[in-house]
């Protein structure tokens, strides 16, 4: 009997490698992993087109996470032309398999009407499916649709339930909304302490409106002892991030010495910052500063310009007229129109065009 020849070792290695490669090509999990590595540049150069190729191979075999990722790449236009319809197709396939992220995405598409029919009830359905799986963003948006009655009957108690689930996972927007509902008592008993608790958590994550509302609660003693100094501290934190209402409130604190030393020049600075953002109350306060010559030289023209802009942005006409009566000569009016036009051209945000003015 002939002795069989040994199979060359190098050919065994090549065949083993071929088997592994063949397995990778056919296995959707391996295809997905390869796509993920190309997408993130993990161990290989980042290449979105290659990522699309491998995600598609896995998606075509029904792997839900690959379907979702492929849809997301169509949504962002990464490695393929942006195509919301194809994004919706792949996200729907993944959503029908129960992938929470895809269910949330599909809900958002229906809410906005992005290459799928705008359908708030359908959006709420998909949000609920994802929310019940514990996805925080879906819980937040389900709370939002209940707050606003979008696709479901308005129900603040149900909104609170879903906001709380998202807030307990640390979602800052949910913490803020939960605080706002308790603060205003919308459909549930008002609870200032509970409102402050959630505002604090949202503020700690940098939600600017939460910083502002926290300041208001200290200013008025809602749920906490009244503390003007603490209020000014939180107004400043929000104001320094560009929040116009906080800038106005900080200006008022400096004008009247509430929690900070009285300082008309500092008040003027904060009024001006908020006024250039189109906040009517700040524009009126700035106009009054020019009228009184408080913290700035008295200036009839600037009084008229800022009073007019305040009215254009919705401020009370009669109150604004009290500042400009007696100084609104034809010459002043002409100069004011020219200056206002230039101001609006240079700073479009200063004027919201509500079709109201003193002219």
Order of alpha helices (4+ residues) and beta strands (2+ residues): alpha-alpha-alpha-alpha-alpha-alpha-alpha-alpha-alpha-alpha-alpha-alpha-alpha-alpha-alpha-alpha-alpha-alpha-alpha
